């Protein structure tokens, strides 16, 4: 050990190896220093002050924001340190809603765990919990401000990794809160439902929106035939909840558990992942042959799809028309199962078991429902929710004997299985396209190359004499940069796979929470282990899929395939709901002026226009007649700036036109009062 490159922590000599801070050095040495606001993938914030340590010659510092230096002598558990940590913890608890037994994070809450490990059995400070209402507007998440400890983890992840910024700090001092813009609900702002904010949240301030009770209702309904589909990432993660090793493969045990819960049939979403490969691969080859739009973006990740709808609607023609495997399953099951299962007058309920919170939102999209409003997928539960159901049913998961998934959607290839991790979709499609063009299987290792852009890897292959470059992207901040390149015409890729969650679905917000990159790596290795040992390693060799095309769908990209398995996405407003009052609420105003403050309108003078109208209304004492609001995207971006006047859209709006409208309508109101 080089003494010139070591430091001392709690009388132990620890070598340095490029760690950013003392906290990372301590954890590498197996010394667990408590923290709320530290995540290695995020910027250093240093707000919670739980990670205090004492450095000889410097005094007490936050270990997360103190760079290590050779020769440092650090103590992490002195009496003074323990006292300060306990004070900080008690202050957090004093401001916290402590209804732990009914909290969705109970058992996985950092505040709860630290209180136990630090022996907090009383709180010396007055209890003054927040009284903000819960936000239940989102289909994917629940936000409970009363449980927020202001660590900023959610804010930084949404901004730094996803570049969305759907939530942020508001106000100052004791009034500080973490809220969506303008105090709107999460469903009304540009949240993409990835749920990573809930994954990094140390308390119950952000949790997954549960659907367990709805599933139990269907399981107990004698007039309902209920089936489940299980995503690939579930089989390498759910075991962690039951104390099994990280990455343990539990495929057959999951099938057995779901049957024990009462599901009539249990199917594998890897089957429709194989289906996606053929449809998406065919779409790519058709675009190449016809000179269609390239690059082709994948469409498996619903958080990514909503992101591109909101921020890059001009690139929607580049997004694959293929539905995700979840939605392909829903559509195909409703086409095939009523006859095969002889459902008759009974209701068919389809439940997805997914690693992802955005899948809950995706299942409720109007594109994925029939003309009567019946969704292709009725309920979406996460890995965490399935584990909770297994626990509540008294099933001893660890002792279950494996069973097979049911036909006709129970057989899958290794290519379908690796959909669960970043890069898996690309590799599966490459295996299909290569064999389709070259006439022989692709059995080489993909030449994956890291790029300078974090979250982006690239693969270059020669297929049919043509060089094809593909990109594998995770994190929407990285996706945003790639979209900018596509817009600018500098993108060299032909296929671009995008997943919102770092590492892909194996690290989805619905999985058992782990902040250890090694755990995520093991999950990915397990999916590849399944792939390596699969009887069929390419989607096109899946016999069940071949039979489905022969008997039901016809051919990949054919008429029925397009009807059931493809869709189109639309430009989507980033903000919804009512506009924000600028001049104060008015009871039955004669005129309501709502100025769009979307990006395009602001670039064309909307902000100045809003100020002009506001000054005019105030200076002329028209507040009792005119309501002025700030609105968000009226979906007429080509006519910026856009204003809504009493519900009617006015494009290319000017102050003079708005003033004339106000004067005419106020004069009309006054005339009506006189007469």
Secondary structure in CASP SS format (residue, H / E / C, confidence):
PFRMAT SS
TARGET T0000
AUTHOR 0000-0000-0000
METHOD secondary structure of the structure
MODEL  1
X C 1.00
X C 1.00
X H 1.00
X H 1.00
X H 1.00
X E 1.00
X E 1.00
X E 1.00
X E 1.00
X C 1.00
X C 1.00
X E 1.00
X E 1.00
X E 1.00
X E 1.00
X C 1.00
X C 1.00
X C 1.00
X C 1.00
X C 1.00
X C 1.00
X H 1.00
X H 1.00
X H 1.00
X H 1.00
X H 1.00
X H 1.00
X H 1.00
X C 1.00
X C 1.00
X C 1.00
X C 1.00
X C 1.00
X C 1.00
X C 1.00
X C 1.00
X C 1.00
X C 1.00
X C 1.00
X C 1.00
X C 1.00
X C 1.00
X C 1.00
X C 1.00
X C 1.00
X C 1.00
X C 1.00
X C 1.00
X C 1.00
X C 1.00
X C 1.00
X E 1.00
X E 1.00
X E 1.00
X E 1.00
X C 1.00
X C 1.00
X C 1.00
X E 1.00
X E 1.00
X E 1.00
X E 1.00
X H 1.00
X H 1.00
X H 1.00
X C 1.00
X C 1.00
X C 1.00
X C 1.00
X C 1.00
X C 1.00
X C 1.00
X E 1.00
X E 1.00
X E 1.00
X C 1.00
X C 1.00
X C 1.00
X H 1.00
X H 1.00
X H 1.00
X H 1.00
X H 1.00
X H 1.00
X H 1.00
X H 1.00
X H 1.00
X H 1.00
X H 1.00
X H 1.00
X H 1.00
X H 1.00
X H 1.00
X H 1.00
X C 1.00
X C 1.00
X C 1.00
X C 1.00
X C 1.00
X H 1.00
X H 1.00
X H 1.00
X C 1.00
X C 1.00
X C 1.00
X C 1.00
X C 1.00
X C 1.00
X C 1.00
X H 1.00
X H 1.00
X H 1.00
X H 1.00
X H 1.00
X H 1.00
X H 1.00
X H 1.00
X C 1.00
X C 1.00
X C 1.00
X C 1.00
X C 1.00
X C 1.00
X C 1.00
X C 1.00
X C 1.00
X C 1.00
X C 1.00
X C 1.00
X C 1.00
X C 1.00
X C 1.00
X C 1.00
X C 1.00
X E 1.00
X C 1.00
X C 1.00
X C 1.00
X C 1.00
X C 1.00
X E 1.00
X E 1.00
X E 1.00
X C 1.00
X H 1.00
X H 1.00
X H 1.00
X C 1.00
X C 1.00
X C 1.00
X C 1.00
X C 1.00
X H 1.00
X H 1.00
X H 1.00
X H 1.00
X H 1.00
X H 1.00
X H 1.00
X H 1.00
X H 1.00
X C 1.00
X C 1.00
X C 1.00
X C 1.00
X C 1.00
X E 1.00
X E 1.00
X E 1.00
X E 1.00
X C 1.00
X C 1.00
X H 1.00
X H 1.00
X H 1.00
X C 1.00
X E 1.00
X E 1.00
X E 1.00
X E 1.00
X H 1.00
X H 1.00
X H 1.00
X C 1.00
X C 1.00
X H 1.00
X H 1.00
X H 1.00
X C 1.00
X C 1.00
X C 1.00
X C 1.00
X C 1.00
X C 1.00
X C 1.00
X H 1.00
X H 1.00
X H 1.00
X H 1.00
X H 1.00
X C 1.00
X C 1.00
X C 1.00
X C 1.00
X C 1.00
X E 1.00
X E 1.00
X E 1.00
X C 1.00
X C 1.00
X C 1.00
X H 1.00
X H 1.00
X H 1.00
X H 1.00
X H 1.00
X H 1.00
X H 1.00
X H 1.00
X C 1.00
X C 1.00
X C 1.00
X C 1.00
X E 1.00
X E 1.00
X E 1.00
X E 1.00
X E 1.00
X E 1.00
X E 1.00
X C 1.00
X H 1.00
X H 1.00
X H 1.00
X H 1.00
X H 1.00
X C 1.00
X H 1.00
X H 1.00
X H 1.00
X H 1.00
X H 1.00
X C 1.00
X C 1.00
X C 1.00
X C 1.00
X C 1.00
X C 1.00
X C 1.00
X C 1.00
X H 1.00
X H 1.00
X H 1.00
X H 1.00
X H 1.00
X H 1.00
X H 1.00
X H 1.00
X H 1.00
X H 1.00
X H 1.00
X C 1.00
X C 1.00
X C 1.00
X E 1.00
X E 1.00
X E 1.00
X E 1.00
X H 1.00
X H 1.00
X H 1.00
X H 1.00
X H 1.00
X H 1.00
X H 1.00
X H 1.00
X H 1.00
X H 1.00
X H 1.00
X H 1.00
X H 1.00
X H 1.00
X H 1.00
X H 1.00
X H 1.00
X H 1.00
X H 1.00
X H 1.00
X H 1.00
X H 1.00
X C 1.00
X C 1.00
X C 1.00
X C 1.00
X C 1.00
X E 1.00
X E 1.00
X C 1.00
X C 1.00
X C 1.00
X C 1.00
X H 1.00
X H 1.00
X H 1.00
X H 1.00
X H 1.00
X H 1.00
X H 1.00
X H 1.00
X H 1.00
X H 1.00
X C 1.00
X H 1.00
X H 1.00
X H 1.00
X H 1.00
X H 1.00
X H 1.00
X E 1.00
X C 1.00
X C 1.00
X E 1.00
X C 1.00
X C 1.00
X H 1.00
X H 1.00
X H 1.00
X H 1.00
X H 1.00
X H 1.00
X H 1.00
X H 1.00
X H 1.00
X H 1.00
X H 1.00
X H 1.00
X H 1.00
X H 1.00
X H 1.00
X H 1.00
X C 1.00
X C 1.00
X C 1.00
X C 1.00
X C 1.00
X C 1.00
X E 1.00
X E 1.00
X E 1.00
X E 1.00
X E 1.00
X E 1.00
X E 1.00
X E 1.00
X C 1.00
X C 1.00
X C 1.00
X H 1.00
X H 1.00
X H 1.00
X H 1.00
X H 1.00
X H 1.00
X C 1.00
X C 1.00
X H 1.00
X H 1.00
X H 1.00
X E 1.00
X C 1.00
X C 1.00
X C 1.00
X C 1.00
X C 1.00
X E 1.00
X C 1.00
X C 1.00
X C 1.00
X E 1.00
X E 1.00
X E 1.00
X E 1.00
X H 1.00
X H 1.00
X H 1.00
X H 1.00
X H 1.00
X H 1.00
X H 1.00
X H 1.00
X H 1.00
X H 1.00
X C 1.00
X C 1.00
X C 1.00
X C 1.00
X H 1.00
X H 1.00
X H 1.00
X C 1.00
X C 1.00
X C 1.00
X C 1.00
X C 1.00
X C 1.00
X C 1.00
X C 1.00
X C 1.00
X C 1.00
X C 1.00
X C 1.00
X C 1.00
X C 1.00
X H 1.00
X H 1.00
X H 1.00
X H 1.00
X H 1.00
X H 1.00
X H 1.00
X C 1.00
X C 1.00
X C 1.00
X H 1.00
X H 1.00
X H 1.00
X H 1.00
X H 1.00
X H 1.00
X H 1.00
X H 1.00
X H 1.00
X H 1.00
X H 1.00
X H 1.00
X H 1.00
X H 1.00
X H 1.00
X C 1.00
X C 1.00
X C 1.00
X C 1.00
X C 1.00
X C 1.00
X C 1.00
X C 1.00
X C 1.00
X E 1.00
X E 1.00
X E 1.00
X C 1.00
X C 1.00
X C 1.00
X C 1.00
X C 1.00
X E 1.00
X E 1.00
X E 1.00
X E 1.00
X E 1.00
X E 1.00
X E 1.00
X E 1.00
X C 1.00
X C 1.00
X E 1.00
X E 1.00
X E 1.00
X E 1.00
X E 1.00
X E 1.00
X E 1.00
X E 1.00
X E 1.00
X C 1.00
X H 1.00
X H 1.00
X H 1.00
X H 1.00
X H 1.00
X H 1.00
X H 1.00
X H 1.00
X H 1.00
X H 1.00
X H 1.00
X H 1.00
X H 1.00
X C 1.00
X C 1.00
X C 1.00
X C 1.00
X C 1.00
X C 1.00
X E 1.00
X E 1.00
X E 1.00
X E 1.00
X E 1.00
X C 1.00
X C 1.00
X C 1.00
X C 1.00
X C 1.00
X H 1.00
X H 1.00
X H 1.00
X C 1.00
X C 1.00
X C 1.00
X C 1.00
X C 1.00
X C 1.00
X C 1.00
X C 1.00
X C 1.00
X H 1.00
X H 1.00
X H 1.00
X H 1.00
X H 1.00
X H 1.00
X H 1.00
X H 1.00
X H 1.00
X H 1.00
X H 1.00
X H 1.00
X H 1.00
X H 1.00
X H 1.00
X H 1.00
X C 1.00
X C 1.00
X C 1.00
X C 1.00
X C 1.00
X C 1.00
X H 1.00
X H 1.00
X H 1.00
X C 1.00
X H 1.00
X H 1.00
X H 1.00
X H 1.00
X H 1.00
X H 1.00
X H 1.00
X H 1.00
X H 1.00
X H 1.00
X H 1.00
X C 1.00
X C 1.00
X C 1.00
X C 1.00
X C 1.00
X H 1.00
X H 1.00
X H 1.00
X H 1.00
X H 1.00
X H 1.00
X H 1.00
X E 1.00
X C 1.00
X C 1.00
X C 1.00
X C 1.00
X C 1.00
X C 1.00
X C 1.00
X C 1.00
X C 1.00
X C 1.00
X C 1.00
X C 1.00
X C 1.00
X E 1.00
X E 1.00
X C 1.00
X C 1.00
X C 1.00
X C 1.00
X C 1.00
X C 1.00
X C 1.00
X C 1.00
X C 1.00
X E 1.00
X E 1.00
X E 1.00
X E 1.00
X E 1.00
X E 1.00
X C 1.00
X C 1.00
X H 1.00
X H 1.00
X H 1.00
X H 1.00
X H 1.00
X C 1.00
X C 1.00
X H 1.00
X H 1.00
X H 1.00
X H 1.00
X H 1.00
X H 1.00
X H 1.00
X H 1.00
X H 1.00
X H 1.00
X H 1.00
X H 1.00
X H 1.00
X H 1.00
X C 1.00
X C 1.00
X C 1.00
X C 1.00
X C 1.00
X C 1.00
X E 1.00
X E 1.00
X E 1.00
X E 1.00
X E 1.00
X E 1.00
X C 1.00
X C 1.00
X C 1.00
X C 1.00
X C 1.00
X H 1.00
X H 1.00
X H 1.00
X C 1.00
X C 1.00
X C 1.00
X E 1.00
X E 1.00
X E 1.00
X C 1.00
X C 1.00
X E 1.00
X E 1.00
X E 1.00
X C 1.00
X C 1.00
X C 1.00
X C 1.00
X H 1.00
X H 1.00
X H 1.00
X H 1.00
X H 1.00
X H 1.00
X H 1.00
X H 1.00
X H 1.00
X H 1.00
X H 1.00
X H 1.00
X H 1.00
X H 1.00
X H 1.00
X H 1.00
X H 1.00
X H 1.00
X H 1.00
X H 1.00
X C 1.00
END
